[in-house]
Amino acid sequence: MVPYKKIFEGLEKKKIRYLVAGGIAVNLHKVQRATVDLDLILHLQPKNTLSFIKMMLALGYRARLPVDPMDFADASKRKNWISKKRMLVFSFLNPSNPFELIDIFVKEPKPFKDLWRRRLEADAFGIKIRVISKKDLIDLKRKAGRPKDLFDIKELKKQKD
């Protein structure tokens, strides 16, 4: 089974607006890099967010933290998590496979409409996958600043657009 295929199929079927970021985005920009988790930037509009949470629950995923996953749809709760807990991502995991981890940004790193306009549409597993642009991915990785992110930037810059 291809990891995360059912999630991408669900995102497409439910017309959920999202962008892949992180290591899988690096892979979809044709740079080989080992990664396990799936990082997503959701358009954090209520209807889109609720559709995503309902899809994840229907697929059997659970919140990694002991909170009601529906709380993620509440912008005031996300804001509180950011300010009080310094939360960057809200995680869902597959209870039958704890290596299947989906991290959702709790705040759009840039206005979603701008990220969406510059997106890459990659075809993988017979599915159209929406991916953050290389420039935006490099900006996010630069901001994170971890050694693996700096390495990813170097490798991404070697790739021709």
RAPEHU-V871114 format. One record per residue. N is the residue number from 1. PSI is psi as a letter, one per 30 degrees, with the letter a starting at -180 (NA if undefined). Layout:
n=N psi=PSI
n=N psi=PSI
This chain:
n=1 psi=k
n=2 psi=k
n=3 psi=k
n=4 psi=g
n=5 psi=e
n=6 psi=f
n=7 psi=e
n=8 psi=e
n=9 psi=e
n=10 psi=e
n=11 psi=e
n=12 psi=e
n=13 psi=e
n=14 psi=f
n=15 psi=h
n=16 psi=k
n=17 psi=j
n=18 psi=l
n=19 psi=k
n=20 psi=k
n=21 psi=a
n=22 psi=a
n=23 psi=e
n=24 psi=e
n=25 psi=e
n=26 psi=e
n=27 psi=e
n=28 psi=f
n=29 psi=g
n=30 psi=h
n=31 psi=k
n=32 psi=k
n=33 psi=k
n=34 psi=k
n=35 psi=l
n=36 psi=e
n=37 psi=l
n=38 psi=j
n=39 psi=k
n=40 psi=k
n=41 psi=j
n=42 psi=k
n=43 psi=j
n=44 psi=h
n=45 psi=k
n=46 psi=e
n=47 psi=e
n=48 psi=e
n=49 psi=e
n=50 psi=e
n=51 psi=e
n=52 psi=e
n=53 psi=e
n=54 psi=e
n=55 psi=e
n=56 psi=e
n=57 psi=e
n=58 psi=e
n=59 psi=f
n=60 psi=g
n=61 psi=l
n=62 psi=l
n=63 psi=k
n=64 psi=e
n=65 psi=l
n=66 psi=i
n=67 psi=l
n=68 psi=k
n=69 psi=f
n=70 psi=f
n=71 psi=f
n=72 psi=f
n=73 psi=f
n=74 psi=j
n=75 psi=e
n=76 psi=e
n=77 psi=e
n=78 psi=e
n=79 psi=e
n=80 psi=e
n=81 psi=e
n=82 psi=e
n=83 psi=e
n=84 psi=e
n=85 psi=f
n=86 psi=h
n=87 psi=k
n=88 psi=e
n=89 psi=l
n=90 psi=k
n=91 psi=k
n=92 psi=k
n=93 psi=l
n=94 psi=j
n=95 psi=f
n=96 psi=f
n=97 psi=j
n=98 psi=f
n=99 psi=f
n=100 psi=j
n=101 psi=k
n=102 psi=j
n=103 psi=k
n=104 psi=k
n=105 psi=k
n=106 psi=f
n=107 psi=k
n=108 psi=k
n=109 psi=f
n=110 psi=l
n=111 psi=k
n=112 psi=e
n=113 psi=e
n=114 psi=e
n=115 psi=e
n=116 psi=e
n=117 psi=e
n=118 psi=g
n=119 psi=l
n=120 psi=k
n=121 psi=j
n=122 psi=k
n=123 psi=k
n=124 psi=k
n=125 psi=g
n=126 psi=g
n=127 psi=k
n=128 psi=k
n=129 psi=k
n=130 psi=k
n=131 psi=k
n=132 psi=k
n=133 psi=l
n=134 psi=e
n=135 psi=e
n=136 psi=e
n=137 psi=e
n=138 psi=e
n=139 psi=e
n=140 psi=e
n=141 psi=e
n=142 psi=e
n=143 psi=e
n=144 psi=e
n=145 psi=g
n=146 psi=l
n=147 psi=e
n=148 psi=e
n=149 psi=e
n=150 psi=e
n=151 psi=e
n=152 psi=e
n=153 psi=e
n=154 psi=e
n=155 psi=e
n=156 psi=e
n=157 psi=f
n=158 psi=f
n=159 psi=k
n=160 psi=k
n=161 psi=NA
